[in-house]
Every structure is written in structure tokens, then in C-alpha cells.
């Protein structure tokens, strides 16, 4: 469903609004290496396209389109009131773009797609609503928290959750009236947007008794049921497409936002944890530690915001850094993740113009760090930490998702160049030998189909074997944890009796499950790499046979795809919740056997869905990515071979071109060599 733009008031085009746009370029130098590789790749593709061959031009155009689609995404998670949204607004160059004072009910993942002015990107905004199944799960079961309380037998907590859900549902129906049910599962799209439109979908307004007479642009009108928002913004200083993803908090009543945030992290390669300088990283933030522990350390960055509120930021930041490192180490988090400090508030004031509007305390902190009684907007922007954050993200993009995307395209460029070279040699042989090379195109097509069939079967066989072993490891880890936890419970009961409430930390289970996922992923990638290597060798053999070549011809296989982080491990389970309901569960038990048996059952049922998700969704995603990588590679080769095979019975024009085939072949080798050198330098 699309909402017609005419229903909305006139809105200006979506682009940053700032008095000091030049500041946005500071920090973008961190992307220079990656941008240089993109430019080199574009030049190589342009050179391929200029060889005057329709087949080459088609392949180069397809690869150029892939390069234009590269859009690294960065997911921001954080504490409540840490200033995460304000930080994203400042990084976007549009203070006030996203409402920073959203109601705790809001569960919207907002993706801001930044694009340079030359890029062709879908403009405007789109907002997607929860589908009926997601809403029913919340209403009927109370979300994850309701399911948890139900399994624990915490009737009072469950009833409390149900009452809160009922109030939320009534408020939602009050806002939307009879349209409420119809909107679920739908989408609204706009060609342009502004702050007021964004607030309509992601920020809750006041409660209303009667919805019917309200204006269309009411603040927060659709926020109850909005699941995700995508905003497309022109950004003159961004050198390529970049997505900044704002997530809801993870500590809501129903654990609904936790599930949404977990999904956002799964889809990104970089995660920024935003903390408040006042809160640092306390034990109440275990959900955040669990989330960043699920991703690789090189894919996590910690940004401590609001240092403008510290009395002595220069010395206090060192203490905060040490505290964060110690907390991460204690709780098995990524202790070596980079920790940056800054102030979105300073960044916002630097962008908007005069610094005189700052609070006295904030200005005093800025003066202290700047070492200057009259700091400039550039000083404030630099000390905001945003340029430093962009530089760190630039390094991570170059070595991670961005670098991998360029390497994937570089492999395809090399293969395309080698394929064209093979055809040129074939035509050259026809010229010098006075005969045409006849190729059975149908046979080539059959050969490639058989190669794909064998490779697909090999991948499926390897996956089935590794998946079976993975499930065994998961089950073993699960039972070992339950046995140890139950033994610890019995030991507690024997030592302290039933009057002292016991608790148990589930970190050990998460470590075991994460290890099982790592072993599965590493072994599956090893098997896939061997299969892809063998497939590329078979394709190369088909090239040699098709074009009558005796010399060696190498086709480079694709790299196995990156493994998504097993973020399901991070979701809250019963043992993470140290609330009053746990005490009530404990006090209702009678007898050691009752404690042990009921505890074992409750935690088994509570953690089994995590294992199910890992063995099913996580594993099947890996399988699908591997099969897609294989299919894409062979589709690419099929396109090259079949198109070039048609030229191996040269026409008069082909023969005329072929007289200069050596010059073209030399140029192709130069392109191939340039791409190979670029990859070596990047490595």
C-alpha cells in the first residue's frame, strides 16, 4: 500500500540543513582508501567497456551497477538517554531529523540512507508497519517477556504485561480508528519528507479520546504500529552510499525492541554502541554487552557520548575507558573494541552555527578540552568525536563489508578479462590458421549446467554433514549447561537451604553456543571454498575446450560469503532477569527435587527457542548464502561463455578486428594486472 504524496503538506527535498556544511567533510578522510579502491575499480570497468566489444560492455555495465549498489550499513545501539539519536542526526548533518525524545513504546528501526549528490538513489521515505502475526504475538503472548513470565509461572508479572498491552492496543485504536487493522502489514511511501512527517511515524504524541477529527499530520499518528522507517538523504560530503541505522532501546517491557534490534544487527556489518558518560557501562547494561559480544570485535565500536556534561572531561574520560574495558572483560565482551569519546550536543551546535546557545557547563567543558577561551565551530565539531568516529568506521568499512564487495567485483573483472582474452586468442588462431573455430554452444551450456549440478550437490552434502555435527554440538552445549546449572542449584540448596534466593549467570551457555557457531561456520566455509575452487577449475577447463586453447587458463572462484553473527544468542532469557518474579518463583518451590526438576524444565524451555533459531534460521541463512554465491558465479560465467562462444565462428568484421587482437589482448592483460595489483595492495 502506498500513501499518495498529495495527502501530505508541501515538503522540501530531503537534504542536510546546516549553517556550516563544510564541517561534514571533516572525518570523511577515513574513507579515502576505500574510495580510492572504488575509483580504481570504476576506471578498470570503464577501460573494459571501451574495448568495443558488446559482450564486454554488457559485463562491465553489470559490474558497474553492482559497484554503485555498495552501501555499508552501520547499526547504532545504546542506553536510554545516551544521545544515540542525536549523534546520528549530527552525523547525518541534519540536527532534528529524527526525534530524540521518543516515547518508550516506540519500536522503530530507522535507516538513514546517505548518498552523494551524483548517486542515483530512491528519494523520499518509506514506513513499514508490523504485520498481523507480529502484532498477534504481542497481544496474545505478551511478546518475549510474556512468554518468559508464562514459562516461569509468574502469573502476577504476566497479568501486569497483559494490562500494559491492553492499554497500548486501546491507545493505538484510539489514534487510528477503524483503519487500525487495515494498516497492519502495509507500507506508506513518500517522495519527499521533513521532520514533521518523520514524527508522524516514529514519535508518539498525546493520547486522544477521538481520532476522527484530527488533522492528517498529527504527531505520532502511526508510531504504535510502525516497525521500520527508511529515509533517503542527499549528502554532498559522503563519497559513496552509506546507511546509518537507529535502533530502539533493548530494555522495554515486552522485549519487543530487543528482537527488532537483534534483527538490525544481524543485517549490518558494523555496530556502534552509544553510552552516556554518566552511565558508562554498568551491570544494568548486560543486554547491550550481550548484543555486541555476538559480533566480531573488529565490527564493534564504542562511542561514549555527553562528555560535555562532565566537570573535567580530560581526566574523567581515562577513568571511564578503564571502567568500560574492565566491564567488557569481566562479562566476555569485546574488550579490545575501540572506545571513542565525544558530544553529539557539541556536534549539533557546530552545525547549526553560533556556539553561544550552549549551556554554561557545556561551554566550560568545551573550552577546557579545546584549550581556547573562544573555541570555533570547527573545534566543537572535532571535539564532538564525530570526525574520529567516521575515521574509525572508514577503516572498518575498507577492511570489512566495503573491501569484500570490491574484492568480489574485482574477481569478476579478472574473470571477464580472462574470458575475453580466451575468445580473442581463439579468433587470432582462426586468422593465422585460415580457418574458423567451430564451437558447440549447446554443449557448453550442458557442460555448465552439469558443473552447477555437481557443485550444488556437493554443497548440499557438505552442509548436511556439517549441520548435523552443528546440531550435536548445540545439544551437547545445552545439556552441559543445564546439568551444571542444576548441580549448582542443588549445591546452593544444600549449603544455604531454600530460604536464600539463588541466581545463575547464563554467560557460560552463550559462550558455548557461540563457539559451536564459530566451529560450524569455519568448517562450512572451508568446505565451500574447496567446492568453489573445484568449480572454477571445471569452468576454466570448459573455456579451454570451447576455444581450442592448449595453454593454462585460470578462472578465479568467488570467496565464500561472510557469516552473519549469531545474534540470537544475545536475546534475554529467564536467568538474565533478576526481578521480583524470580524471587516469587523461588519462594513457591517446595523441596529440593521440585527446585531442580522445575528449574531444569523452565530453563530448557526458555533456551530451546534460541537453539532452534541457531540450528534452523542461522544455519539455513548460511546455506542460502553459499548456494546464492555459487549460482551467481556460474550465471556470470554462463553469460560470458555463451556470448563469447558465438564469436568463435568469426565474421569478416570479427576477422578484421582480430588482426589487432594482440593489441586488445595486451590491453586486457593490463586491466587484469591493474586489478590484481589493487587487490594485493589492499590485502
VOMI-309872 format. One line per 5 residues: number of its first residue (from 1); their letters; for each residue x, y, z of C-alpha. Coordinates in steps of 0.1 Angstrom, whole numbers. Layout:
N
NUM = A = X Y Z  ...;
This chain:
683
1 = XXXXX = 0 0 0  14 34 -9  3 67 5  -1 94 -21  23 123 -16;
6 = XXXXX = -7 147 -23  -21 137 11  8 153 28  16 190 31  43 205 8;
11 = XXXXX = 77 193 19  112 204 8  137 179 -7  155 157 18  190 171 23;
16 = XXXXX = 210 182 54  202 216 68  231 232 85  248 266 87  283 251 85;
21 = XXXXX = 281 223 58  318 223 53  323 206 87  307 175 74  338 168 53;
26 = XXXXX = 360 165 84  364 129 92  354 117 57  392 113 50  388 80 69;
31 = XXXXX = 371 66 38  398 78 14  414 44 10  382 27 3  371 55 -21;
36 = XXXXX = 404 52 -40  398 15 -45  363 22 -58  377 48 -82  403 23 -95;
41 = XXXXX = 376 -3 -100  355 22 -119  384 30 -142  391 -7 -148  354 -12 -157;
46 = XXXXX = 354 19 -179  385 5 -197  367 -28 -203  337 -10 -216  358 9 -241;
51 = XXXXX = 372 -22 -258  344 -20 -284  330 -55 -276  293 -57 -268  298 -87 -246;
56 = XXXXX = 325 -70 -226  304 -38 -224  275 -57 -210  296 -75 -184  313 -42 -174;
61 = XXXXX = 279 -25 -171  266 -52 -149  296 -50 -126  294 -12 -125  258 -14 -114;
66 = XXXXX = 269 -38 -86  296 -13 -75  270 15 -74  248 -6 -51  275 -10 -24;
71 = XXXXX = 261 6 7  278 -4 40  253 -2 69  261 8 105  237 -1 133;
76 = XXXXX = 236 21 164  225 6 197  226 23 231  215 31 265  183 51 272;
81 = XXXXX = 191 88 272  227 82 259  220 106 230  222 79 203  196 95 180;
86 = XXXXX = 212 130 185  245 115 175  230 100 143  213 133 135  247 152 138;
91 = XXXXX = 265 126 117  238 130 90  243 167 91  206 173 99  200 182 136;
96 = XXXXX = 165 174 145  159 149 116  149 121 140  130 129 172  154 123 201;
101 = XXXXX = 126 123 228  107 93 216  82 76 239  94 42 254  67 24 234;
106 = XXXXX = 83 33 201  98 2 184  110 16 151  143 8 133  151 39 113;
111 = XXXXX = 176 36 84  190 68 70  204 62 36  231 88 29  240 92 -8;
116 = XXXXX = 263 117 -26  245 141 -49  258 122 -80  244 89 -69  211 76 -82;
121 = XXXXX = 191 66 -52  154 62 -44  144 95 -29  120 101 -1  109 79 27;
126 = XXXXX = 91 46 34  75 34 66  65 -3 72  40 -14 98  40 -46 119;
131 = XXXXX = 23 -74 102  -7 -91 118  13 -121 130  38 -99 149  10 -79 165;
136 = XXXXX = -9 -110 174  22 -125 192  24 -93 212  -12 -92 221  -18 -129 228;
141 = XXXXX = 15 -138 244  28 -105 257  59 -107 235  91 -123 247  86 -111 283;
146 = XXXXX = 51 -125 284  64 -159 271  92 -158 297  68 -150 326  44 -176 314;
151 = XXXXX = 71 -203 314  83 -192 348  48 -194 363  50 -157 372  13 -150 370;
156 = XXXXX = 14 -116 385  41 -104 361  22 -119 332  -10 -101 342  9 -69 345;
161 = XXXXX = 23 -73 310  -12 -81 297  -27 -49 312  0 -28 296  -5 -44 263;
166 = XXXXX = -43 -38 265  -37 -1 272  -13 1 243  -38 -16 220  -66 7 231;
171 = XXXXX = -44 38 225  -35 26 191  -71 20 181  -79 54 195  -54 71 172;
176 = XXXXX = -62 51 141  -98 43 145  -112 18 120  -81 20 99  -60 2 126;
181 = XXXXX = -65 -34 115  -62 -24 78  -28 -8 82  -11 -38 97  13 -53 72;
186 = XXXXX = 12 -23 49  36 4 39  35 42 33  59 58 9  67 94 2;
191 = XXXXX = 88 111 -25  100 138 0  98 142 37  106 166 66  109 163 104;
196 = XXXXX = 72 166 109  65 137 86  91 115 104  75 123 138  42 111 125;
201 = XXXXX = 56 76 122  83 73 149  74 95 178  43 92 199  22 122 207;
206 = XXXXX = -5 128 233  -33 104 240  -65 112 222  -101 103 230  -114 108 195;
211 = XXXXX = -93 103 164  -118 112 137  -115 149 137  -77 152 140  -56 166 112;
216 = XXXXX = -37 142 89  -3 152 100  -9 145 137  24 139 156  29 102 163;
221 = XXXXX = -2 91 145  12 58 132  40 53 158  24 25 177  24 1 147;
226 = XXXXX = 54 14 127  81 -13 126  107 3 104  114 35 85  138 42 56;
231 = XXXXX = 148 78 49  169 88 18  191 119 23  214 137 -2  247 143 15;
236 = XXXXX = 273 163 -5  302 152 16  296 114 17  318 99 -10  296 68 -15;
241 = XXXXX = 263 54 -2  262 48 35  234 37 58  231 48 94  206 27 113;
246 = XXXXX = 190 39 145  175 12 167  151 12 196  164 5 231  166 -30 243;
251 = XXXXX = 151 -27 278  114 -23 270  86 -42 289  79 -68 263  115 -73 250;
256 = XXXXX = 99 -65 216  125 -38 208  153 -62 217  141 -86 190  139 -58 165;
261 = XXXXX = 174 -45 174  188 -80 171  174 -82 136  191 -49 127  225 -60 140;
266 = XXXXX = 222 -93 120  218 -73 88  247 -49 94  285 -54 94  293 -26 118;
271 = XXXXX = 278 -19 152  282 13 173  274 11 210  265 45 223  269 51 260;
276 = XXXXX = 264 80 283  295 94 300  274 95 332  264 58 330  295 43 312;
281 = XXXXX = 287 6 311  271 -7 343  258 -42 351  223 -30 341  236 -28 305;
286 = XXXXX = 241 -65 302  217 -67 273  240 -43 254  271 -63 263  254 -94 250;
291 = XXXXX = 245 -77 218  280 -65 209  295 -98 221  276 -115 193  296 -97 166;
296 = XXXXX = 333 -97 158  354 -73 179  366 -56 147  329 -49 138  321 -32 171;
301 = XXXXX = 329 4 181  320 21 214  312 58 215  309 75 249  286 105 244;
306 = XXXXX = 277 135 265  312 143 277  301 179 276  283 173 309  315 161 327;
311 = XXXXX = 332 185 351  367 175 340  364 156 307  401 154 300  408 133 332;
316 = XXXXX = 374 116 336  375 100 301  405 80 311  387 66 341  356 58 320;
321 = XXXXX = 377 40 294  393 18 321  359 11 336  344 0 303  374 -22 295;
326 = XXXXX = 371 -39 328  334 -45 325  337 -59 290  365 -82 301  346 -94 331;
331 = XXXXX = 315 -102 310  332 -118 280  325 -87 258  348 -74 230  374 -59 254;
336 = XXXXX = 396 -46 225  369 -27 207  378 9 201  364 34 226  358 70 214;
341 = XXXXX = 345 100 234  325 129 222  294 150 224  265 150 199  254 182 216;
346 = XXXXX = 287 199 205  283 185 171  248 198 168  258 233 179  288 233 155;
351 = XXXXX = 265 225 126  238 250 135  260 280 138  268 301 169  281 283 200;
356 = XXXXX = 266 310 222  235 289 227  253 262 247  247 258 284  274 273 306;
361 = XXXXX = 286 239 318  288 225 283  307 256 270  331 254 300  339 217 292;
366 = XXXXX = 345 226 256  368 254 265  387 231 288  393 205 261  399 230 233;
371 = XXXXX = 425 249 254  410 280 240  386 306 256  369 312 222  365 278 205;
376 = XXXXX = 354 278 169  327 257 153  355 235 139  369 230 174  334 219 186;
381 = XXXXX = 330 196 156  364 180 161  358 175 199  323 162 193  341 130 183;
386 = XXXXX = 321 126 151  351 130 127  370 105 148  341 81 147  338 85 109;
391 = XXXXX = 375 77 106  372 45 126  342 35 106  361 42 74  388 18 84;
396 = XXXXX = 362 -9 93  343 -4 60  376 -7 40  386 -39 56  351 -54 60;
401 = XXXXX = 319 -51 40  332 -25 16  365 -41 9  349 -75 4  324 -61 -21;
406 = XXXXX = 351 -45 -42  372 -77 -40  341 -97 -52  337 -73 -81  375 -74 -88;
411 = XXXXX = 374 -112 -91  346 -109 -117  365 -82 -136  395 -105 -138  374 -135 -149;
416 = XXXXX = 357 -113 -175  390 -101 -188  404 -136 -190  373 -149 -208  375 -122 -234;
421 = XXXXX = 412 -129 -238  405 -165 -245  380 -156 -272  405 -131 -287  431 -159 -289;
426 = XXXXX = 406 -182 -305  398 -157 -332  435 -150 -336  441 -186 -342  414 -186 -369;
431 = XXXXX = 431 -157 -387  466 -172 -386  454 -207 -395  430 -196 -421  401 -214 -405;
436 = XXXXX = 373 -207 -381  370 -224 -348  336 -241 -346  321 -243 -311  291 -264 -300;
441 = XXXXX = 273 -237 -279  246 -262 -268  274 -285 -254  289 -256 -235  255 -248 -220;
446 = XXXXX = 251 -285 -210  286 -286 -195  279 -256 -174  246 -270 -162  263 -302 -152;
451 = XXXXX = 291 -283 -134  264 -264 -115  245 -296 -107  276 -313 -93  287 -282 -73;
456 = XXXXX = 252 -277 -58  250 -314 -48  285 -311 -32  275 -280 -13  243 -297 -1;
461 = XXXXX = 261 -328 10  287 -308 29  261 -286 45  240 -317 56  271 -332 73;
466 = XXXXX = 283 -300 90  247 -291 100  243 -325 117  275 -320 136  265 -285 145;
471 = XXXXX = 232 -296 160  250 -322 180  274 -295 194  244 -273 202  226 -300 220;
476 = XXXXX = 257 -310 239  264 -274 250  228 -270 260  227 -302 282  261 -295 297;
481 = XXXXX = 249 -260 308  216 -274 322  235 -301 341  260 -276 355  233 -251 364;
486 = XXXXX = 212 -277 381  242 -291 400  250 -255 412  214 -251 423  215 -283 444;
491 = XXXXX = 248 -273 459  232 -239 468  203 -256 484  225 -280 504  246 -252 516;
496 = XXXXX = 221 -224 522  187 -241 522  155 -228 505  153 -195 523  181 -178 503;
501 = XXXXX = 173 -169 467  198 -183 442  207 -169 408  229 -183 380  247 -164 352;
506 = XXXXX = 239 -178 317  271 -163 301  286 -198 300  258 -210 278  262 -182 254;
511 = XXXXX = 300 -188 252  294 -225 244  268 -217 217  289 -190 202  318 -215 200;
516 = XXXXX = 296 -240 183  285 -214 157  321 -205 150  332 -241 145  302 -247 122;
521 = XXXXX = 309 -215 102  346 -221 99  342 -257 87  313 -249 63  334 -221 48;
526 = XXXXX = 363 -244 44  341 -270 26  326 -243 4  360 -228 -5  371 -262 -18;
531 = XXXXX = 339 -268 -38  341 -233 -53  378 -238 -62  369 -271 -80  340 -254 -98;
536 = XXXXX = 362 -226 -111  387 -252 -123  360 -270 -142  348 -237 -158  383 -229 -169;
541 = XXXXX = 385 -264 -185  353 -256 -204  369 -224 -216  400 -242 -229  379 -268 -247;
546 = XXXXX = 355 -243 -262  381 -221 -276  406 -247 -287  434 -234 -263  462 -255 -250;
551 = XXXXX = 478 -231 -226  466 -227 -190  437 -205 -182  427 -197 -146  392 -187 -135;
556 = XXXXX = 391 -172 -100  365 -187 -77  343 -164 -56  351 -161 -19  327 -178 4;
561 = XXXXX = 302 -153 18  306 -137 52  288 -154 80  261 -134 98  267 -131 136;
566 = XXXXX = 246 -155 157  229 -126 174  200 -149 186  224 -158 214  222 -123 228;
571 = XXXXX = 184 -123 235  172 -122 271  165 -155 288  150 -161 322  182 -161 341;
576 = XXXXX = 191 -126 328  160 -112 346  167 -105 383  132 -91 390  107 -98 417;
581 = XXXXX = 91 -125 397  122 -147 401  120 -143 439  84 -153 438  92 -183 416;
586 = XXXXX = 118 -193 441  96 -190 472  68 -211 456  91 -241 453  90 -268 479;
591 = XXXXX = 116 -295 482  150 -299 466  136 -322 439  109 -297 430  135 -269 426;
596 = XXXXX = 158 -290 404  132 -305 382  112 -273 377  143 -252 372  157 -276 346;
601 = XXXXX = 123 -277 327  119 -239 328  154 -231 315  153 -258 289  121 -245 275;
606 = XXXXX = 133 -209 277  166 -216 259  153 -242 234  140 -214 211  175 -200 209;
611 = XXXXX = 189 -233 198  161 -238 174  168 -204 158  205 -212 155  201 -246 141;
616 = XXXXX = 173 -235 117  174 -198 108  211 -191 113  222 -223 96  198 -220 67;
621 = XXXXX = 209 -184 61  245 -197 57  232 -224 33  212 -200 12  242 -175 10;
626 = XXXXX = 265 -203 -2  241 -215 -28  234 -180 -40  272 -173 -43  276 -204 -64;
631 = XXXXX = 246 -197 -86  257 -161 -92  292 -171 -101  280 -197 -126  254 -174 -140;
636 = XXXXX = 282 -149 -146  303 -175 -163  274 -188 -184  267 -153 -196  304 -148 -206;
641 = XXXXX = 310 -182 -222  278 -184 -242  281 -149 -255  317 -153 -265  312 -187 -280;
646 = XXXXX = 291 -171 -307  321 -152 -318  343 -183 -324  330 -186 -359  343 -152 -370;
651 = XXXXX = 326 -130 -394  345 -108 -418  342 -80 -393  354 -102 -365  384 -112 -385;
656 = XXXXX = 392 -76 -393  391 -68 -356  411 -99 -348  440 -87 -369  446 -63 -340;
661 = XXXXX = 437 -89 -314  472 -89 -299  468 -52 -290  434 -58 -274  447 -88 -256;
666 = XXXXX = 476 -67 -242  451 -41 -230  430 -68 -214  461 -81 -196  469 -46 -184;
671 = XXXXX = 434 -43 -169  437 -77 -153  471 -69 -139  459 -35 -125  430 -51 -107;
676 = XXXXX = 453 -78 -93  477 -52 -81  449 -32 -64  438 -64 -46  474 -71 -34;
681 = XXX = 478 -36 -21  445 -38 -2  455 -71 13;
